[in-house]
Amino acid sequence: MKLNLRKAALISLILLFAVISFTKIAPWAASAATHPHSIEQTEDKITSVMTLSAGAAATSATLSLLPGDMCTPLAEQLAELAKYFLLVLSALHLEKFLITLSGFITFGILIPAACLFLCWYVAFDNKNARTIAGKLALIGMVIFLIVPASVVLSDKIYQTQSDKVTETITEYNELEIEGDSDSGIFSDFTTITNNTIDKITSFVSSLLESLAVMIVTSCVVPALVFVFLVWMVKTIFSANVLTLDSKSIEAITKSKDK
């Protein structure tokens, strides 16, 4: 009877923790106020990407209005760069969304599920339920920590190249497309100055470098972190993780006998 009461008390405590995790910890972990630095850094990158994307699109549109085909290659290249910046922008918004979603997945789903399996183990002494509970809890903590870790790692890399992005934005703000015309307005006889062509070419080069920085920090690094997460989960769910097979136990026993 004492054993049953002890099990009931332990199950009650585990269920209480599951309820607290779902009703209190999950909303806290999923709140944007809990991750101010990560969200602020991501929003700063989003602002920079939007500025560069708009700059590429606006410059491309302006060049396409000029008569003749001299600036068509530059206009087409700028239009393509604007598309790539849109992809980076989508990746950043996904990253911002995952910062808060990971907390809800961990403390709103995985941890309560782990608690239920743990209750099953306490009630029926089912070792498989204990193993599943341990795996779910470990996976939940990995998910909760891996997204902020990827943001921190991306920020560290981005900070080393942020000056280049800032210079590109400044270069766009100072860029003026000027033409030579007898009438003073764009016409069939309007030609773009060599100095302006040099500025646009430099701006395209800077955009390419900035795009490379954004792709690495916003797409490549999170993708590598995700691959690491998948590998971690597969390792956790492998047959010998959190369990000892008969051969391992036999080897340990023999080593102790020696």
Backbone hydrogen bonds, N-H to C=O, Kabsch-Sander energy under -0.5 kcal/mol:
donor,donor_aa,acceptor,acceptor_aa,energy
5,L,1,M,-2.3
6,R,2,K,-2.3
7,K,3,L,-2.3
8,A,4,N,-2.5
9,A,5,L,-2.4
10,L,6,R,-2.3
11,I,7,K,-2.8
12,S,8,A,-2.2
13,L,9,A,-2.0
14,I,10,L,-2.3
15,L,11,I,-2.7
16,L,12,S,-2.2
17,F,13,L,-2.2
18,A,14,I,-2.1
19,V,15,L,-2.3
20,I,16,L,-2.5
21,S,17,F,-2.7
22,F,18,A,-2.0
23,T,19,V,-2.8
24,K,20,I,-2.5
25,I,20,I,-2.0
26,A,21,S,-2.4
28,W,24,K,-1.5
29,A,25,I,-3.1
30,A,26,A,-2.1
31,S,28,W,-1.0
34,T,31,S,-1.2
35,H,32,A,-0.9
39,I,35,H,-2.1
40,E,36,P,-2.4
41,Q,37,H,-2.6
42,T,38,S,-2.1
43,E,39,I,-2.5
44,D,40,E,-2.2
45,K,41,Q,-1.9
46,I,42,T,-2.3
47,T,43,E,-2.4
48,S,44,D,-2.1
49,V,45,K,-2.8
50,M,46,I,-2.5
51,T,47,T,-2.1
52,L,48,S,-2.4
53,S,49,V,-2.9
54,A,50,M,-2.5
55,G,51,T,-2.3
56,A,52,L,-2.5
57,A,53,S,-2.4
58,A,54,A,-2.8
59,T,55,G,-2.4
60,S,56,A,-2.1
61,A,57,A,-2.4
62,T,58,A,-2.3
63,L,59,T,-2.4
64,S,60,S,-2.0
65,L,61,A,-0.8
65,L,62,T,-0.8
66,L,62,T,-0.5
66,L,63,L,-1.0
72,T,69,D,-0.8
75,A,71,C,-2.4
76,E,72,T,-2.6
77,Q,73,P,-2.3
78,L,74,L,-2.3
79,A,75,A,-1.9
80,E,76,E,-2.0
81,L,77,Q,-2.1
82,A,78,L,-2.0
83,K,79,A,-1.2
84,Y,80,E,-1.7
85,F,81,L,-2.3
86,L,82,A,-1.3
87,L,83,K,-1.5
88,V,84,Y,-2.0
89,L,85,F,-2.4
90,S,86,L,-2.0
91,A,87,L,-2.0
92,L,88,V,-2.2
93,H,89,L,-2.1
94,L,90,S,-2.1
95,E,91,A,-2.3
96,K,92,L,-2.4
97,F,93,H,-2.0
98,L,94,L,-2.3
99,I,95,E,-1.4
100,T,96,K,-0.8
101,L,97,F,-1.9
102,S,98,L,-2.3
104,F,100,T,-1.2
105,I,101,L,-2.4
106,T,102,S,-2.1
107,F,103,G,-2.4
108,G,104,F,-2.2
109,I,104,F,-0.6
109,I,105,I,-0.8
110,L,105,I,-2.5
111,I,106,T,-3.0
113,A,109,I,-2.1
114,A,110,L,-2.7
115,C,111,I,-2.2
116,L,112,P,-1.9
117,F,113,A,-2.1
118,L,114,A,-2.1
119,C,115,C,-2.1
120,W,116,L,-1.9
121,Y,117,F,-2.1
122,V,118,L,-2.3
123,A,119,C,-2.6
124,F,120,W,-2.5
125,D,121,Y,-2.0
127,K,125,D,-0.8
130,R,126,N,-1.4
131,T,127,K,-2.2
132,I,128,N,-2.6
133,A,129,A,-2.3
134,G,130,R,-2.2
135,K,131,T,-2.2
136,L,132,I,-2.8
137,A,133,A,-2.3
138,L,134,G,-2.1
139,I,135,K,-2.9
140,G,136,L,-2.4
141,M,137,A,-2.0
142,V,138,L,-2.1
143,I,139,I,-2.6
144,F,140,G,-2.3
145,L,141,M,-1.9
146,I,142,V,-2.5
147,V,143,I,-1.1
149,A,145,L,-1.8
150,S,146,I,-2.1
151,V,147,V,-2.0
152,V,148,P,-2.5
153,L,149,A,-2.5
154,S,150,S,-2.5
155,D,151,V,-2.5
156,K,152,V,-2.2
157,I,153,L,-1.8
158,Y,154,S,-2.8
159,Q,155,D,-2.7
160,T,156,K,-0.8
160,T,157,I,-0.5
161,Q,157,I,-0.6
161,Q,158,Y,-1.2
162,S,158,Y,-0.9
164,K,161,Q,-0.8
165,V,161,Q,-1.2
166,T,162,S,-2.4
167,E,163,D,-2.5
168,T,164,K,-1.9
169,I,165,V,-2.1
170,T,166,T,-2.3
171,E,167,E,-2.5
172,Y,168,T,-2.1
173,N,169,I,-2.3
174,E,170,T,-1.6
175,L,172,Y,-1.0
178,E,176,E,-0.8
180,D,191,T,-3.9
181,S,179,G,-0.5
190,T,187,S,-1.5
191,T,180,D,-1.9
193,T,178,E,-1.3
197,I,193,T,-2.0
198,D,194,N,-2.3
199,K,195,N,-2.0
200,I,196,T,-2.6
201,T,197,I,-2.7
202,S,198,D,-2.3
203,F,199,K,-2.3
204,V,200,I,-2.5
205,S,201,T,-2.1
206,S,202,S,-2.3
207,L,203,F,-2.4
208,L,204,V,-2.2
209,E,205,S,-1.9
210,S,206,S,-2.6
211,L,207,L,-2.7
212,A,208,L,-2.2
213,V,209,E,-2.1
214,M,210,S,-2.5
215,I,211,L,-2.6
216,V,212,A,-2.2
217,T,213,V,-2.5
218,S,214,M,-2.5
219,C,215,I,-2.0
220,V,215,I,-2.5
221,V,216,V,-2.6
223,A,219,C,-1.8
224,L,220,V,-2.6
225,V,221,V,-2.4
226,F,222,P,-2.4
227,V,223,A,-2.4
228,F,224,L,-2.2
229,L,225,V,-2.2
230,V,226,F,-2.6
231,W,227,V,-2.5
232,M,228,F,-2.5
233,V,229,L,-2.6
234,K,230,V,-2.6
235,T,231,W,-2.2
236,I,232,M,-2.4
237,F,233,V,-2.2
238,S,235,T,-1.0
241,V,238,S,-1.2
243,T,240,N,-0.6
249,I,245,D,-2.1
250,E,246,S,-2.4
251,A,247,K,-2.3
252,I,248,S,-2.3
253,T,249,I,-2.3
254,K,250,E,-2.3
255,S,251,A,-2.0
256,K,252,I,-1.8
257,D,253,T,-2.1
258,K,254,K,-1.8
